[in-house]
Amino acid sequence: MDRSRTEAVFIERRGQRAAVVVSPERYEQMLEALEEAEDVAAFDEAMAEEGPNIPWAQVKADLGWV
């Protein structure tokens, strides 16, 4: 388990990788990176959508930010 602080440790079952152990810090880093990638993908998808756009000034007004 000490190795999991600095690197991933793979656990095998019948010669096949079945699990991986990483430190909590590394897990959090990986989770944040995944969430960032999902946000970028959602942004790219939204930008590729066809249809009318709503001006930023209108969005702010609708939300009561101005």
N, C-alpha and C positions, 0 to 999 in steps of 0.2 A: 504493500500500500504506500510505502514511502516514495516509490518511483512515480506514483500517480500525481505527486506534487509538481513534477517537472515534465512528465510525458504521459501520454495515454497508455494504459495497460489493458491489453486485450485478454479476455477470458474465453477459452475455447471449450466447446462441448463436442466430443466425437470428432475432433480435428477441424471443426468449423468455428469461426468467430461467432460468439453468442452474445457477448456484452463487452462494454468498454468502461473502464474506471478512469475518471479525470478528477482533478481537484475542484473544489467548489468555485474557486476563482476562475479557473479555465472554463468551467461550465457556464458561469455568468457571462464571460466574454463571448463564448460561442452563441449563447442565447441572444445577447445584444446584437451580434453580427447578423444572426438570422432575422431578427425583427427589423433591422435596418434594411436588409435585402428585400424583405417583404414590403416595406414601405416604398422602396424605390420601384419595385415591380408594380405596385398599385398606382404610383404616380405615373409611370410610363403607360400603363393601361388607360388611365384617365385622360392623359394627353392625346392618346391615339383615338379616343372616341370621337365620332362624328356628331354633329348637332350644334345647337346654339351654345355660346359661352355666356356666362354671367360676369359682367364687369366687377372688379374687386370693390369698387366704390359701392356698388349695389349690395354686394355680400355684406360689407361692413355696416351699411345702413340697415339691412334686414336683421342683423344681429344686435343692433343698437350700439355699435362701437363708435359711432360718430355723432 
